[in-house]
Every structure is written in C-alpha cells, then in structure tokens.
Amino acid sequence: MSPTLAMKLPKALRRARVWSRWGWARLRLRDRPGAVVWPWAIWAAVAVLILAYIAQDHSLPKPVQGEMADLDCLALNIYFEARNEALEGKRAVGHVVMNRVRDQAFPGSICQVVREGGEEARGGCQFSWWCDGRSDDPLDHLAWRESREIAWDVLRGATRDPTLGALWYHADYVSPEWSADLARGRQIGRHIFYLRTD
C-alpha cells in the first residue's frame, strides 16, 4: 500500500463510520423505513467494504524460513533474463533454473545456480546479468512484482515446465558454440532452449 493511501485510509474509515452511524440513527427515528437517509447507510457500508479491501495486504504469500532468498534469486533471474517476454517465456526461464537445481551437474540451490560462474574474473557467468557490472536492483516495479509472482509459482511447483526439462537457453539473435553439442528444444519467445543429447 502506498504511503499516501496509508495516511488517508484511517481518516476515510472514520468518516465512513460516522456517515453509517448517522444514517442508521436517522432511519430509526423516522416513521417510514426507506426514507431519504437510507441510501447514505448503504453507501457508507459499501465505502467501508471497499476501503477494507484496499487496506488488505495483497503481497505474495510469505515463504517458509530459508525460501525467501531462493524466491528473490529466482525472481531476479526471471526479471533480468525475461521481463520483456510473455508469461510462458518468463516461466520457462524460471524452470531452467529449477531444472539445474535438480541436476547433479549444477549447484544444489537456486541462488548458487543463478550466481554460478560469478566468481571467475571474466565471462564466467551462466546468466549474463549477474556479472554485467550494472545494478541488480529492479527499476520496473510492475515487472518485478510479476517476476516474484511467477517465481513463487515455479518454486512451489504450481506451473508446468514449458521447456520440457531444458537446462540451457540463449537469445535467438546469438549462436553460441556450446549449443552445437546439445539437443535443441523449443523456442519460447526470444529464447531457444536446449537439453542434453543423451
């Protein structure tokens, strides 16, 4: 919730409560139910319900202890590798990370997979954004929120893997040497995915 809304919400709720009480009190005093004051009570109740909905915490479900770092690492990878892709393309990037975590040839945690190769001096990163020398703070807040939601779904197994088990991918405008030794899989958006040949 924005700071401005947080400041205005208590005042709006108090005002709606006062209107509601005034409407019901006037209704009891009148001889005829459904008099002019009746709509004020309805509007006040509607306003209270709307404001209560806005005030709810609509953030992502909180992962159990230890998963928060994994969630953020996975979300950052989706954000920087695929934020301009369609939903399936973002999920595909997330699933590649998870496929690597399950594969014995790669590190055993999400953050280690995402950061693999970053300890080397030059050009060793598996995901280029991790060691491109730029800030790793997401600037597009809507894309970051969507990346976190997708990461959460991928992390808890709520989505199917559109890559069918791919462990590698590259953008369709490059042709890296390593791709010749792998089995080409699907192209999803601007990324081409690869599986082992065995």
Secondary structure per residue as TSV (DSSP state, phi and psi in degrees):
chain	resnum	aa	ss	phi	psi
A	1	M	-	360.0	138.5
A	2	S	-	-70.5	152.3
A	3	P	H	-59.2	-37.5
A	4	T	H	-62.5	-45.9
A	5	L	H	-64.8	-38.1
A	6	A	H	-62.5	-34.0
A	7	M	H	-74.7	-37.0
A	8	K	H	-82.4	-24.9
A	9	L	H	-60.7	-48.7
A	10	P	H	-58.7	-41.3
A	11	K	H	-63.9	-43.3
A	12	A	H	-64.8	-39.1
A	13	L	H	-65.9	-41.9
A	14	R	H	-61.4	-43.5
A	15	R	H	-63.7	-42.5
A	16	A	H	-64.3	-38.1
A	17	R	H	-65.0	-40.6
A	18	V	H	-63.8	-46.1
A	19	W	H	-59.7	-42.0
A	20	S	H	-63.0	-47.0
A	21	R	H	-61.7	-43.1
A	22	W	H	-61.1	-42.4
A	23	G	H	-64.3	-44.9
A	24	W	H	-69.3	-37.0
A	25	A	H	-64.2	-44.4
A	26	R	H	-64.5	-36.5
A	27	L	H	-64.5	-39.9
A	28	R	H	-68.0	-31.7
A	29	L	H	-76.9	-21.9
A	30	R	S	-84.2	154.2
A	31	D	S	-75.9	-32.2
A	32	R	S	-106.6	119.7
A	33	P	T	-64.1	148.9
A	34	G	T	81.1	23.5
A	35	A	-	-72.2	-175.3
A	36	V	T	-57.4	-29.8
A	37	V	T	-73.6	-24.8
A	38	W	H	-50.8	-45.8
A	39	P	H	-59.6	-30.6
A	40	W	H	-62.9	-38.7
A	41	A	H	-66.0	-40.7
A	42	I	H	-64.3	-46.7
A	43	W	H	-63.0	-38.1
A	44	A	H	-64.6	-41.5
A	45	A	H	-64.6	-41.9
A	46	V	H	-61.7	-43.8
A	47	A	H	-61.4	-41.4
A	48	V	H	-63.9	-42.3
A	49	L	H	-63.9	-43.0
A	50	I	H	-63.6	-46.1
A	51	L	H	-65.5	-36.4
A	52	A	H	-64.9	-38.6
A	53	Y	H	-64.5	-43.9
A	54	I	H	-62.8	-37.0
A	55	A	H	-74.0	-15.3
A	56	Q	S	-62.8	154.5
A	57	D	-	-83.6	106.5
A	58	H	-	-97.4	21.3
A	59	S	S	-72.7	172.8
A	60	L	-	-64.7	152.5
A	61	P	-	-57.7	144.3
A	62	K	-	-80.4	120.3
A	63	P	-	-65.7	160.2
A	64	V	-	-67.9	163.4
A	65	Q	T	-54.5	131.9
A	66	G	T	99.4	-22.7
A	67	E	H	-86.3	-18.4
A	68	M	H	-60.8	-43.4
A	69	A	H	-63.5	-41.5
A	70	D	H	-62.9	-42.6
A	71	L	H	-59.5	-46.2
A	72	D	H	-66.7	-40.9
A	73	C	H	-62.6	-44.4
A	74	L	H	-66.0	-41.8
A	75	A	H	-65.3	-39.9
A	76	L	H	-63.1	-40.0
A	77	N	H	-65.8	-42.6
A	78	I	H	-63.0	-43.2
A	79	Y	H	-61.0	-52.2
A	80	F	H	-79.2	-25.7
A	81	E	H	-91.3	-25.9
A	82	A	H	-146.3	21.9
A	83	R	T	-64.3	-21.9
A	84	N	T	-93.9	3.9
A	85	E	S	-87.4	164.3
A	86	A	-	-70.6	173.1
A	87	L	H	-55.1	-43.8
A	88	E	H	-63.2	-37.8
A	89	G	H	-65.8	-37.2
A	90	K	H	-68.5	-43.0
A	91	R	H	-62.1	-38.7
A	92	A	H	-60.4	-44.3
A	93	V	H	-62.9	-41.5
A	94	G	H	-62.7	-39.7
A	95	H	H	-70.9	-31.5
A	96	V	H	-60.2	-42.9
A	97	V	H	-60.8	-45.9
A	98	M	H	-66.1	-36.8
A	99	N	H	-62.1	-38.4
A	100	R	H	-68.1	-39.4
A	101	V	H	-59.1	-38.2
A	102	R	H	-80.0	-15.6
A	103	D	S	-89.3	134.2
A	104	Q	T	-68.9	-16.6
A	105	A	T	-78.6	-7.8
A	106	F	S	-120.7	164.8
A	107	P	-	-57.7	161.5
A	108	G	S	-93.9	4.3
A	109	S	S	-132.0	158.8
A	110	I	H	-61.9	-48.0
A	111	C	H	-64.4	-36.7
A	112	Q	H	-66.8	-37.9
A	113	V	H	-64.2	-46.2
A	114	V	H	-64.2	-37.5
A	115	R	H	-93.6	2.2
A	116	E	T	-57.4	133.6
A	117	G	T	88.9	-10.5
A	118	G	T	-68.5	-17.1
A	119	E	T	-78.9	-15.0
A	120	E	S	-77.7	154.7
A	121	A	S	-64.3	-47.1
A	122	R	S	-142.8	134.7
A	123	G	S	64.7	21.3
A	124	G	-	-96.7	-7.9
A	125	C	-	-68.6	138.3
A	126	Q	S	-72.0	-34.2
A	127	F	S	-119.9	118.1
A	128	S	G	-60.2	-31.5
A	129	W	G	-63.6	-25.8
A	130	W	G	-67.6	-30.4
A	131	C	G	-130.2	40.0
A	132	D	S	-90.4	0.9
A	133	G	S	81.4	0.5
A	134	R	S	-97.3	169.1
A	135	S	-	-64.6	142.3
A	136	D	-	-101.0	18.4
A	137	D	S	-90.0	121.7
A	138	P	-	-64.4	130.6
A	139	L	-	-99.1	-27.3
A	140	D	-	-90.0	100.5
A	141	H	H	-66.7	-35.5
A	142	L	H	-66.7	-44.5
A	143	A	H	-65.2	-35.5
A	144	W	H	-66.8	-43.7
A	145	R	H	-61.4	-43.8
A	146	E	H	-63.7	-40.3
A	147	S	H	-61.4	-39.6
A	148	R	H	-67.1	-40.6
A	149	E	H	-64.2	-43.1
A	150	I	H	-65.3	-43.3
A	151	A	H	-59.5	-41.1
A	152	W	H	-63.1	-43.4
A	153	D	H	-63.7	-42.6
A	154	V	H	-66.8	-42.8
A	155	L	H	-62.1	-38.6
A	156	R	T	-93.4	7.1
A	157	G	T	74.9	28.5
A	158	A	-	-90.7	-0.2
A	159	T	S	-128.8	152.5
A	160	R	-	-85.1	157.4
A	161	D	-	-84.8	108.0
A	162	P	T	-72.2	-12.3
A	163	T	T	-89.1	-8.6
A	164	L	S	60.2	36.9
A	165	G	S	98.5	15.5
A	166	A	-	-63.7	147.4
A	167	L	-	-114.6	-12.0
A	168	W	E	-138.6	160.1
A	169	Y	E	-160.4	161.8
A	170	H	E	-149.5	163.5
A	171	A	E	-68.7	151.5
A	172	D	T	-74.0	-5.2
A	173	Y	T	-99.1	6.0
A	174	V	-	-125.5	162.3
A	175	S	-	-138.3	81.7
A	176	P	-	-69.9	151.1
A	177	E	G	-61.5	-36.3
A	178	W	G	-64.3	-21.8
A	179	S	G	-68.0	-22.2
A	180	A	G	-67.1	-24.1
A	181	D	G	-90.6	4.0
A	182	L	S	-121.0	164.2
A	183	A	E	-87.1	119.8
A	184	R	E	-69.7	133.2
A	185	G	E	-106.0	-142.5
A	186	R	E	-76.6	154.4
A	187	Q	E	-102.8	125.2
A	188	I	E	-123.7	112.3
A	189	G	T	64.8	-128.7
A	190	R	T	-95.0	9.5
A	191	H	E	-114.6	139.2
A	192	I	E	-107.3	129.7
A	193	F	E	-105.5	149.2
A	194	Y	E	-132.3	147.3
A	195	L	E	-121.5	169.3
A	196	R	-	-67.2	151.5
A	197	T	-	-78.9	-23.4
A	198	D	-	-78.6	360.0
